[in-house]
Amino acid sequence: MDMNEPQTSSFCQVTYNWINITHDFFEAVTDLSLGELLHDKLFGLFEAMSAIEMMDPKMDAGMVCNRGNKKTLSFDQAVQAKTIKLDGLTNTELIGIIDTTLACIVSWLEGHSLAQTVFTNLYLHKPYILEDKILKAFCLSVYKLIDIIKDFIHKAMVFEEEDFQPMQYGYRLNPDVSEQRIIGILREVEEDLQRRSRAKNSDKCSQDAEELVALYARIKFTRAFYQCLYGLLLHSKDDRSVVLPDCQKLLILCNEMLFVMHNTINLGIQASDSPDSPHIIGFEPLINQRLLPPTFPRYTKIKPRSEALHYIDEMVDRLKTVCKINNYVSFHSALDFFLEFSKNGPCILSRSVLQLLYINHGNLVLGTIPFVDVLREAARSFISPPALIKSPFSLNSQAKLYVDNFLSHCTRPFANFVQLCGHNRARQRDKLAHLLEEFTSLQDEAERVDAYLHNLSVKCEWSRPHLACFGTWVLYHTLKIMIMYLLAGFELELYSVHEYYYIFWYLYEFLYGWLVSALTRADSFIVGQDAAEPPKNRTNKKTKQKKKKIRPYKYRREIVYYQALQNMCGGYYKALFGFRMDGKITMPHPQFDSEQVRYEHRFAPFAGLLTPPPVQYVEFKEMTSSLRYPEQTVDSSYLYIAGCKHFHQARSLLETITPRDAEITELLKVAKTNFIVLKLLAGGHKKDSTVPPEFEFVCHRHLPVIKLI
């Protein structure tokens, strides 16, 4: 339709009967007292507080660009005004632009929007018309980098609103240049820079040569980093032509180039102190401000260049670690790898890459093995159920069907467990509570399958009992989830000090005890399975039967480790109980706070579990009452001595664990320190002091060092 033609459509016939209600409105307002608000079902206080006042600079993000006298120039306007150059940029200008763009990419990965970070670079708005060969190659590669990073994060689905903003604000991220062509363009620029730097070295122009080497390192890093991410993306799509060791070599090359970039970071141009041009050439922070939705203005601080390079260096190291996932074939070892990787709070990109390398959307682990087969092998290696080894069960079609259905039902909860490890630490705790609901139903199904298979085993001539095999396997993971949920509260600083004692009590009395029991049962079952295998048919009567070698206990190290943690939790619980008796713990006023409400809130996710059964607050009070020890006077000194014994026992257990990794060393330090502190308290040290002790989570993120003030 021509916009200049008169419109003769039906819209011209619409008439509006506007009524001016201003006078009626102000008259109605007089019925309200001062400070009184009118409440409506559809517009209450929440909606009123959430409303945005349009055109208000304090509330409308789009109005920020109206502040000040400086006009915001678009790319075309900046070219006409000659504030940016399309060609003839100096080496220092190119280094500054590249470093600032990398800092913008890092800021984007930390949760800011593309519009306020990467696309404040005006050169990225129209990269095809750039005449500078180096800058054009870099800008096109930035587009491809952003696109591939966004692809990783979208497919992994482990990001939250605070991690990553996916909106593109109308920018087309995939330029009409193929991946191989981008790599080729960057390689051509690399070779040209290397040739020019060698020529400058021969002419002894040290400053120019250093700048060219700095530019060469940045372009080579961009090419190697993009090539690595592209290879990892192909590998996650089951392209076996891309091998992870090649990606690791590229990441090592990235580290080498980053070292040069760190040393030459001061060669790039810096932003001036002048209010007329506070940013370097080619950058306009407010250029996209009107593209943002009308929300409260969000201040976006671009990371300093040195910090951005340090962030990228750490990200490259994390990606090298991620590439090792290919070595973890068994599910339990892979899950431990995920949990360990998640502890240090990795960035959204490395978390997403790890998810896609291990399990893709076709439920294939490492691109080749169906996830259900990985879980089958995990259950077999954990407790060796008769239904998963060569036994009469394998000939029973009904038993096989039951087992297959159970394992297929396991895929979703266990896949969610793996995906949960990819979320940030704060979100993991919320998702652990929901995951427990899935494992509750899985426990119920495991018990029914075990009961059916046990009834079959009774009728077989040779078969071991099938009691609680799958149930123990599911229980083991359920207990680990429960422990993770409680310990996450310490890491996120959710608990008050006066709540510590019942958290540690629950871990000491129940969760770690149940976990040790589950592992002990699995160990005993495996050893019993080896001993009860049917004898093979002898072909020669004279041949003596060799004595069967019985495998050593598989979970000995894990059992000792969890027993040590159980003792440490017991030491904290008894120490905290002693502090409460001595009045060293500040307690909330009972009129405004209820311990029962807090207790029930902390353990609410456990309420629906069948095994282990949840402990109600009344039971907790009965079990921790001093009336349970009528023959013993329970005072603070008695509790300090008991806690001292727990920390000594934990230390003795930890010293038997070999090889000793960093966590064991940290735990030993905590156990030794707390042993000394409680020994001093038991001897009457600072008996009359009511100054509360400090709990320092310095050595270990979950188990603090007790410090007396």
VEXKOLPA-281300 format. One record per residue (C-alpha): residue in three letters; x, y, z. Coordinates in pm, whole numbers, padded with zeros to 5 digits, always signed. Example, Ala and Ser with C-alpha at 12.3 -4.5 7.8 and 13.67 -1.06 7.14 Angstrom:
<pts>
ALA+01230-00450+00780/SER+01367-00106+00714/
</pts>
This chain:
<pts>
MET+00000+00000+00000/ASP+00125+00349-00088/MET+00141+00544+00235/ASN+00069+00870+00046/GLU-00264+00750-00095/PRO-00579+00852+00091/GLN-00717+00559+00291/THR-01076+00483+00194/SER-01105+00165+00396/SER-01354+00089+00671/PHE-01119+00246+00927/CYS-01233+00591+00816/GLN-01586+00515+00935/VAL-01483+00453+01297/THR-01598+00725+01536/TYR-01484+00762+01895/ASN-01700+00898+02175/TRP-01435+01023+02415/ILE-01560+01135+02756/ASN-01355+01364+02976/ILE-01349+01208+03326/THR-01085+01437+03477/HIS-01336+01634+03686/ASP-01514+01315+03802/PHE-01182+01155+03889/PHE-01062+01440+04109/GLU-01404+01459+04273/ALA-01390+01087+04358/VAL-01039+01126+04502/THR-01171+01361+04770/ASP-01338+01061+04938/LEU-00993+00913+05013/SER-00806+01017+05326/LEU-00444+01130+05316/GLY-00219+00829+05246/GLU-00513+00602+05160/LEU-00489+00392+04843/LEU-00765+00243+04631/HIS-00717-00132+04591/ASP-00853-00321+04293/LYS-00834-00695+04223/LEU-00651-00633+03895/PHE-00427-00351+04015/GLY-00292-00385+04366/LEU+00018-00268+04546/PHE+00244-00515+04362/GLU+00135-00385+04020/ALA+00165-00024+04136/MET+00522-00079+04261/SER+00617-00270+03943/ALA+00478-00006+03707/ILE+00718+00196+03495/GLU+00655+00564+03442/MET+00719+00628+03074/MET+00955+00914+02977/ASP+01090+00940+03332/PRO+01474+00923+03314/LYS+01486+00753+03655/MET+01254+00473+03543/ASP+01261+00454+03162/ALA+01585+00308+03024/GLY+01523+00473+02686/MET+01543+00822+02835/VAL+01904+00783+02950/CYS+02031+00897+02610/ASN+01846+01229+02648/ARG+02076+01330+02933/GLY+02365+01560+02859/ASN+02446+01770+02555/LYS+02650+01515+02364/LYS+02466+01373+02066/THR+02474+00997+02016/LEU+02598+00924+01663/SER+02512+00616+01460/PHE+02771+00446+01238/ASP+02677+00645+00927/GLN+02663+00973+01120/ALA+03000+00902+01280/VAL+03153+00833+00936/GLN+03013+01160+00799/ALA+03135+01349+01105/LYS+03476+01177+01063/THR+03480+01064+01425/ILE+03557+00710+01312/LYS+03781+00590+01030/LEU+03713+00313+00781/ASP+04076+00279+00683/GLY+04417+00395+00790/LEU+04381+00303+01157/THR+04706+00293+01350/ASN+04829-00022+01522/THR+04759+00125+01865/GLU+04402+00207+01763/LEU+04347-00147+01632/ILE+04488-00301+01952/GLY+04263-00078+02165/ILE+03952-00160+01960/ILE+04020-00536+01972/ASP+04090-00538+02347/THR+03781-00330+02425/THR+03565-00556+02208/LEU+03694-00863+02392/ALA+03611-00687+02720/CYS+03258-00627+02588/ILE+03222-00998+02500/VAL+03327-01090+02855/SER+03075-00843+02998/TRP+02807-01005+02780/LEU+02901-01350+02911/GLU+02861-01216+03266/GLY+02492-01145+03208/HIS+02466-00805+03040/SER+02282-00748+02713/LEU+02439-00754+02368/ALA+02303-00407+02297/GLN+02486-00253+02593/THR+02811-00445+02550/VAL+02930-00590+02219/PHE+02719-00375+01988/THR+02835-00050+02142/ASN+03119-00105+01893/LEU+03001+00092+01588/TYR+03234-00102+01358/LEU+03024-00413+01419/HIS+02712-00243+01281/LYS+02835-00248+00920/PRO+03150-00464+00903/TYR+03129-00522+00525/ILE+03200-00161+00433/LEU+03516-00144+00643/GLU+03828-00093+00434/ASP+04084-00186+00698/LYS+04160-00554+00634/ILE+04256-00636+00995/LEU+03954-00468+01153/LYS+03713-00615+00898/ALA+03841-00970+00959/PHE+03816-00922+01334/CYS+03462-00777+01322/LEU+03334-01061+01104/SER+03493-01317+01337/VAL+03326-01147+01638/TYR+02988-01205+01472/LYS+03070-01572+01422/LEU+03203-01603+01777/ILE+02888-01453+01928/ASP+02671-01680+01715/ILE+02855-01998+01814/ILE+02861-01902+02184/LYS+02488-01830+02171/ASP+02431-02165+02000/PHE+02615-02353+02277/ILE+02427-02176+02555/HIS+02085-02216+02394/LYS+02127-02588+02329/ALA+02262-02671+02675/MET+01976-02488+02851/VAL+02162-02436+03178/PHE+02138-02057+03192/GLU+01916-01834+03402/GLU+01822-01471+03357/GLU+02113-01358+03573/ASP+02362-01568+03371/PHE+02286-01475+03014/GLN+02061-01251+02805/PRO+01972-01416+02473/MET+01803-01117+02305/GLN+01967-00999+01981/TYR+01782-00665+01952/GLY+01741-00704+01576/TYR+02107-00774+01498/ARG+02172-01058+01255/LEU+02448-01263+01412/ASN+02527-01495+01122/PRO+02701-01305+00839/ASP+02707-01453+00490/VAL+03054-01595+00539/SER+03117-01964+00600/GLU+03311-02094+00898/GLN+03601-02211+00685/ARG+03614-01877+00503/ILE+03636-01685+00834/ILE+03922-01908+00947/GLY+04092-01853+00610/ILE+04053-01473+00629/LEU+04199-01465+00980/ARG+04488-01687+00872/GLU+04566-01453+00579/VAL+04574-01154+00815/GLU+04798-01353+01054/GLU+05050-01430+00781/ASP+05053-01069+00663/LEU+05114-00939+01017/GLN+05386-01196+01077/ARG+05560-01096+00753/ARG+05541-00726+00839/SER+05667-00783+01195/ARG+05970-00974+01064/ALA+06045-00690+00824/LYS+06026-00437+01107/ASN+06252-00654+01323/SER+06514-00653+01049/ASP+06486-00272+01030/LYS+06527-00252+01410/CYS+06199-00058+01457/SER+06129-00199+01800/GLN+05811-00002+01873/ASP+05641-00083+01541/ALA+05755-00445+01561/GLU+05615-00481+01912/GLU+05280-00337+01800/LEU+05266-00574+01503/VAL+05347-00872+01727/ALA+05069-00762+01963/LEU+04822-00741+01672/TYR+04941-01078+01540/ALA+04881-01240+01882/ARG+04526-01099+01900/ILE+04427-01213+01552/LYS+04584-01555+01606/PHE+04402-01591+01939/THR+04071-01499+01775/ARG+04127-01756+01500/ALA+04236-02035+01738/PHE+03953-01966+01984/TYR+03688-01961+01713/GLN+03833-02271+01547/CYS+03827-02454+01882/LEU+03465-02359+01960/TYR+03360-02457+01608/GLY+03533-02795+01651/LEU+03367-02850+01989/LEU+03027-02765+01838/LEU+03079-03018+01558/HIS+03192-03277+01813/SER+02878-03218+02020/LYS+02676-03282+01703/ASP+02836-03629+01676/ASP+03085-03530+01407/ARG+03358-03780+01493/SER+03598-03622+01241/VAL+03669-03361+01510/VAL+03876-03506+01793/LEU+03904-03337+02131/PRO+04288-03353+02147/ASP+04296-03118+01844/CYS+04073-02875+02033/GLN+04304-02899+02333/LYS+04603-02807+02113/LEU+04414-02499+01992/LEU+04337-02404+02352/ILE+04706-02434+02443/LEU+04777-02200+02151/CYS+04515-01959+02292/ASN+04699-01959+02627/GLU+05026-01874+02453/MET+04867-01584+02264/LEU+04694-01456+02578/PHE+05032-01438+02749/VAL+05153-01203+02473/MET+04827-01006+02492/HIS+04869-00955+02868/ASN+05221-00820+02815/THR+05115-00580+02537/ILE+04784-00461+02683/ASN+04920-00109+02741/LEU+04998-00060+02371/GLY+04632-00003+02280/ILE+04477+00342+02289/GLN+04299+00432+02609/ALA+03983+00634+02670/SER+04057+01002+02726/ASP+03952+01204+03027/SER+03782+01462+02808/PRO+03401+01483+02856/ASP+03361+01535+02479/SER+03515+01196+02391/PRO+03527+00976+02701/HIS+03543+00654+02495/ILE+03792+00522+02242/ILE+03734+00549+01871/GLY+03445+00343+01739/PHE+03253+00294+02066/GLU+02924+00459+02163/PRO+02772+00320+02488/LEU+02427+00476+02432/ILE+02384+00384+02067/ASN+02134+00105+02141/GLN+01968+00257+02446/ARG+01635+00309+02269/LEU+01625-00059+02170/LEU+01595-00161+02534/PRO+01251-00228+02682/PRO+01107+00044+02911/THR+01252-00084+03237/PHE+01456+00061+03519/PRO+01789+00177+03373/ARG+02048-00092+03430/TYR+02403+00027+03468/THR+02635-00176+03249/LYS+02998-00155+03346/ILE+03233-00292+03084/LYS+03506-00504+03240/PRO+03855-00348+03239/ARG+04080-00493+02970/SER+04325-00664+03205/GLU+04043-00829+03400/ALA+03875-00934+03074/LEU+04192-01105+02950/HIS+04230-01278+03286/TYR+03866-01397+03257/ILE+03931-01533+02905/ASP+04250-01704+03025/GLU+04056-01883+03300/MET+03780-01972+03053/VAL+04035-02130+02817/ASP+04175-02335+03108/ARG+03823-02450+03198/LEU+03757-02553+02837/LYS+04076-02762+02847/THR+03934-02936+03155/VAL+03598-02982+02980/CYS+03768-03168+02694/LYS+03873-03438+02942/ILE+03511-03556+02981/ASN+03578-03797+02694/ASN+03792-04004+02935/TYR+03500-04064+03176/VAL+03300-04349+03028/SER+03122-04473+03342/PHE+02829-04269+03468/HIS+02946-04244+03830/SER+03291-04112+03734/ALA+03134-03866+03487/LEU+02888-03743+03751/ASP+03175-03690+03997/PHE+03354-03493+03724/PHE+03047-03271+03675/LEU+03012-03210+04049/GLU+03381-03128+04090/PHE+03380-02897+03788/SER+03078-02711+03922/LYS+03239-02637+04260/ASN+03448-02343+04138/GLY+03159-02158+03975/PRO+03259-02188+03607/CYS+03133-01946+03342/ILE+02816-02008+03142/LEU+03007-02101+02824/SER+03224-02373+02980/ARG+02923-02516+03166/SER+02724-02531+02842/VAL+03006-02691+02641/LEU+03048-02962+02905/GLN+02677-03047+02892/LEU+02672-03084+02514/LEU+02994-03284+02496/TYR+02867-03544+02743/ILE+02502-03595+02651/ASN+02323-03456+02348/HIS+01953-03419+02283/GLY+01938-03765+02128/ASN+02017-03912+02472/LEU+02353-04037+02349/VAL+02642-04021+02593/LEU+02968-03901+02433/GLY+02785-03918+02102/THR+02780-04298+02074/ILE+02630-04477+02377/PRO+02255-04465+02457/PHE+02201-04314+02802/VAL+01991-04610+02918/ASP+02287-04842+02849/VAL+02516-04613+03050/LEU+02274-04633+03344/ARG+02250-05011+03305/GLU+02628-05036+03333/ALA+02627-04791+03627/ALA+02380-05005+03824/ARG+02575-05320+03735/SER+02907-05176+03848/PHE+02756-05026+04166/ILE+02596-05334+04322/SER+02605-05607+04055/PRO+02233-05698+04061/PRO+02160-06058+03952/ALA+01915-05920+03692/LEU+02198-05740+03510/ILE+02449-06024+03498/LYS+02439-06364+03333/SER+02181-06548+03538/PRO+01845-06723+03499/PHE+01685-06376+03497/SER+01822-06314+03148/LEU+01605-06597+03018/ASN+01286-06460+03171/SER+01120-06217+02928/GLN+00893-06068+03195/ALA+01186-05995+03428/LYS+01380-05843+03140/LEU+01083-05621+03054/TYR+01053-05500+03415/VAL+01424-05413+03429/ASP+01421-05238+03091/ASN+01118-05028+03186/PHE+01275-04932+03517/LEU+01601-04823+03353/SER+01416-04625+03085/HIS+01228-04444+03364/CYS+01565-04367+03525/THR+01691-04173+03224/ARG+01495-03853+03291/PRO+01585-03808+03664/PHE+01951-03892+03606/ALA+01972-03670+03296/ASN+01821-03389+03504/PHE+02084-03457+03771/VAL+02360-03413+03512/GLN+02195-03099+03372/LEU+02154-02958+03723/CYS+02533-02959+03761/GLY+02549-02713+03472/HIS+02345-02442+03645/ASN+02498-02176+03866/ARG+02547-02266+04233/ALA+02256-02060+04363/ARG+02005-02215+04122/GLN+02136-02567+04185/ARG+01995-02568+04538/ASP+01643-02488+04416/LYS+01663-02754+04148/LEU+01793-03015+04394/ALA+01465-02984+04587/HIS+01265-03055+04269/LEU+01499-03340+04172/LEU+01425-03512+04503/GLU+01060-03537+04398/GLU+01160-03732+04086/PHE+01386-03963+04286/THR+01104-04029+04532/SER+00891-04187+04261/LEU+01198-04369+04131/GLN+01256-04518+04477/ASP+00903-04653+04481/GLU+00945-04818+04141/ALA+01285-04962+04237/GLU+01132-05130+04544/ARG+00854-05286+04336/VAL+01099-05417+04073/ASP+01328-05557+04345/ALA+01035-05732+04514/TYR+00921-05892+04186/LEU+01274-06008+04095/HIS+01332-06143+04446/ASN+01021-06358+04420/LEU+01154-06498+04094/SER+01497-06563+04243/VAL+01345-06779+04518/LYS+01207-07016+04254/CYS+01534-07046+04060/GLU+01772-07336+04121/TRP+02072-07107+04131/SER+02023-06741+04190/ARG+02115-06493+04455/PRO+01839-06298+04632/HIS+01751-05972+04460/LEU+01655-05776+04770/ALA+01698-05397+04744/CYS+01957-05401+04463/PHE+01807-05127+04247/GLY+01667-04965+04562/THR+02016-04931+04713/TRP+02148-04779+04391/VAL+01870-04518+04378/LEU+01899-04457+04754/TYR+02272-04384+04718/HIS+02203-04103+04468/THR+01904-03977+04669/LEU+02123-03940+04978/LYS+02391-03757+04780/ILE+02127-03511+04655/MET+01999-03455+05011/ILE+02351-03391+05138/MET+02423-03154+04848/TYR+02105-02962+04929/LEU+02197-02909+05295/LEU+02562-02826+05230/ALA+02465-02573+04960/GLY+02303-02366+05236/PHE+02647-02313+05396/GLU+02804-02219+05065/LEU+02528-01968+04988/GLU+02528-01833+05348/LEU+02158-01908+05397/TYR+02177-02035+05754/SER+02204-01831+06070/VAL+02463-01952+06322/HIS+02191-02066+06563/GLU+02059-02300+06289/TYR+02391-02477+06235/TYR+02342-02731+06510/TYR+02036-02904+06367/ILE+02179-02898+06012/PHE+02495-03073+06132/TRP+02286-03303+06353/TYR+02080-03420+06053/LEU+02394-03485+05851/TYR+02563-03667+06140/GLU+02279-03880+06272/PHE+02106-03969+05945/LEU+02235-03877+05602/TYR+02601-03975+05626/GLY+02507-04283+05832/TRP+02258-04396+05567/LEU+02512-04325+05291/VAL+02780-04537+05458/SER+02523-04811+05511/ALA+02424-04807+05141/LEU+02787-04830+05027/THR+02862-05108+05277/ARG+02564-05306+05151/ALA+02678-05260+04790/ASP+03029-05376+04882/SER+02900-05684+05063/PHE+02667-05771+04777/ILE+02946-05751+04517/VAL+03179-05970+04725/GLY+02896-06217+04791/GLN+02814-06223+04421/ASP+03171-06324+04335/ALA+03171-06598+04597/ALA+02833-06739+04491/GLU+02897-06773+04117/PRO+02810-07126+03998/PRO+03106-07357+03936/LYS+03197-07416+03573/ASN+03159-07765+03421/ARG+03482-07954+03451/THR+03614-08120+03133/ASN+03895-08302+03314/LYS+03837-08458+03655/LYS+04207-08453+03735/THR+04228-08079+03686/LYS+04231-07911+04020/GLN+03996-07618+04059/LYS+04185-07297+04114/LYS+04102-07098+04420/LYS+03892-06799+04320/LYS+04033-06457+04388/ILE+03789-06241+04581/ARG+03792-05878+04477/PRO+03887-05624+04745/TYR+03616-05402+04881/LYS+03535-05154+04607/TYR+03406-04866+04816/ARG+03652-04877+05105/ARG+03800-04533+05030/GLU+03457-04375+04981/ILE+03322-04531+05301/VAL+03617-04403+05506/TYR+03576-04057+05351/TYR+03206-04036+05441/GLN+03271-04175+05790/ALA+03522-03893+05842/LEU+03266-03635+05726/GLN+03007-03793+05955/ASN+03241-03757+06251/MET+03319-03397+06163/CYS+02947-03314+06149/GLY+02908-03486+06488/GLY+03189-03269+06625/TYR+03021-02950+06501/TYR+02683-03055+06638/LYS+02817-03124+06987/ALA+03035-02813+06988/LEU+02736-02597+06888/PHE+02519-02760+07154/GLY+02789-02674+07409/PHE+02799-02314+07285/ARG+02421-02292+07331/MET+02452-02417+07689/ASP+02721-02159+07764/GLY+02518-01879+07606/LYS+02781-01821+07339/ILE+02531-01839+07050/THR+02305-01539+06992/MET+01949-01669+06977/PRO+01654-01485+06819/HIS+01372-01362+07041/PRO+01110-01643+07069/GLN+00828-01391+07031/PHE+00942-01309+06679/ASP+01102-01635+06574/SER+01013-02003+06593/GLU+01279-02273+06578/GLN+01021-02528+06468/VAL+00919-02315+06169/ARG+01283-02271+06070/TYR+01353-02643+06111/GLU+01053-02746+05900/HIS+01145-02490+05634/ARG+01506-02612+05607/PHE+01405-02977+05567/ALA+01084-02923+05370/PRO+01215-03094+05050/PHE+01270-03416+05249/ALA+00907-03439+05364/GLY+00789-03651+05069/LEU+01069-03909+05082/LEU+01005-04268+05184/THR+01368-04363+05244/PRO+01523-04224+05451/PRO+01211-04119+05640/PRO+01201-03749+05732/VAL+01267-03658+06096/GLN+00997-03436+06242/TYR+01084-03151+06478/VAL+00929-03330+06777/GLU+01149-03635+06711/PHE+01453-03409+06675/LYS+01388-03249+07016/GLU+01342-03590+07179/MET+01661-03729+07025/THR+01871-03428+07129/SER+01730-03396+07480/SER+01976-03438+07767/LEU+01711-03651+07942/ARG+01822-03939+07719/TYR+02138-03965+07932/PRO+02007-04004+08291/GLU+02328-04170+08410/GLN+02550-03893+08273/THR+02557-03524+08353/VAL+02547-03353+08016/ASP+02707-03010+08041/SER+02909-02801+07797/SER+03242-02958+07901/TYR+03105-03307+07834/LEU+02988-03193+07488/TYR+03322-03026+07408/ILE+03506-03348+07498/ALA+03264-03552+07283/GLY+03314-03310+06993/CYS+03689-03333+07043/LYS+03671-03712+07007/HIS+03473-03676+06684/PHE+03731-03445+06526/HIS+04013-03677+06640/GLN+03834-03974+06485/ALA+03776-03781+06162/ARG+04146-03694+06150/SER+04247-04057+06204/LEU+04017-04172+05923/LEU+04133-03903+05680/GLU+04499-03991+05739/THR+04432-04346+05615/ILE+04305-04221+05277/THR+04558-04247+04994/PRO+04629-04080+04760/ARG+04567-03757+04950/ASP+04411-03489+04729/ALA+04358-03117+04800/GLU+04019-03169+04969/ILE+04155-03430+05210/THR+04436-03190+05304/GLU+04181-02912+05367/LEU+03966-03140+05581/LEU+04268-03250+05786/LYS+04354-02887+05856/VAL+03996-02813+05967/ALA+03979-03127+06186/LYS+04313-03053+06357/THR+04226-02688+06425/ASN+03881-02765+06565/PHE+04023-03046+06779/ILE+04259-02799+06946/VAL+03984-02536+06994/LEU+03743-02783+07159/LYS+04022-02924+07375/LEU+04088-02573+07506/LEU+03718-02517+07572/ALA+03686-02849+07753/GLY+03971-02737+07981/GLY+03778-02424+08080/HIS+03931-02173+07837/LYS+03710-01860+07816/LYS+03444-02037+08020/ASP+03282-01716+08141/SER+03301-01535+07808/THR+02972-01485+07621/VAL+03136-01357+07304/PRO+03007-01579+07021/PRO+03267-01783+06832/GLU+03329-01723+06463/PHE+03286-01986+06194/GLU+03529-01925+05910/PHE+03463-02105+05581/VAL+03814-02036+05453/CYS+03977-02378+05432/HIS+03659-02561+05325/ARG+03341-02427+05167/HIS+03108-02638+05387/LEU+03298-02721+05707/PRO+03417-02414+05897/VAL+03709-02354+06129/ILE+03584-02259+06479/LYS+03756-01945+06599/LEU+03733-01809+06955/ILE+03732-01432+06996/
</pts>
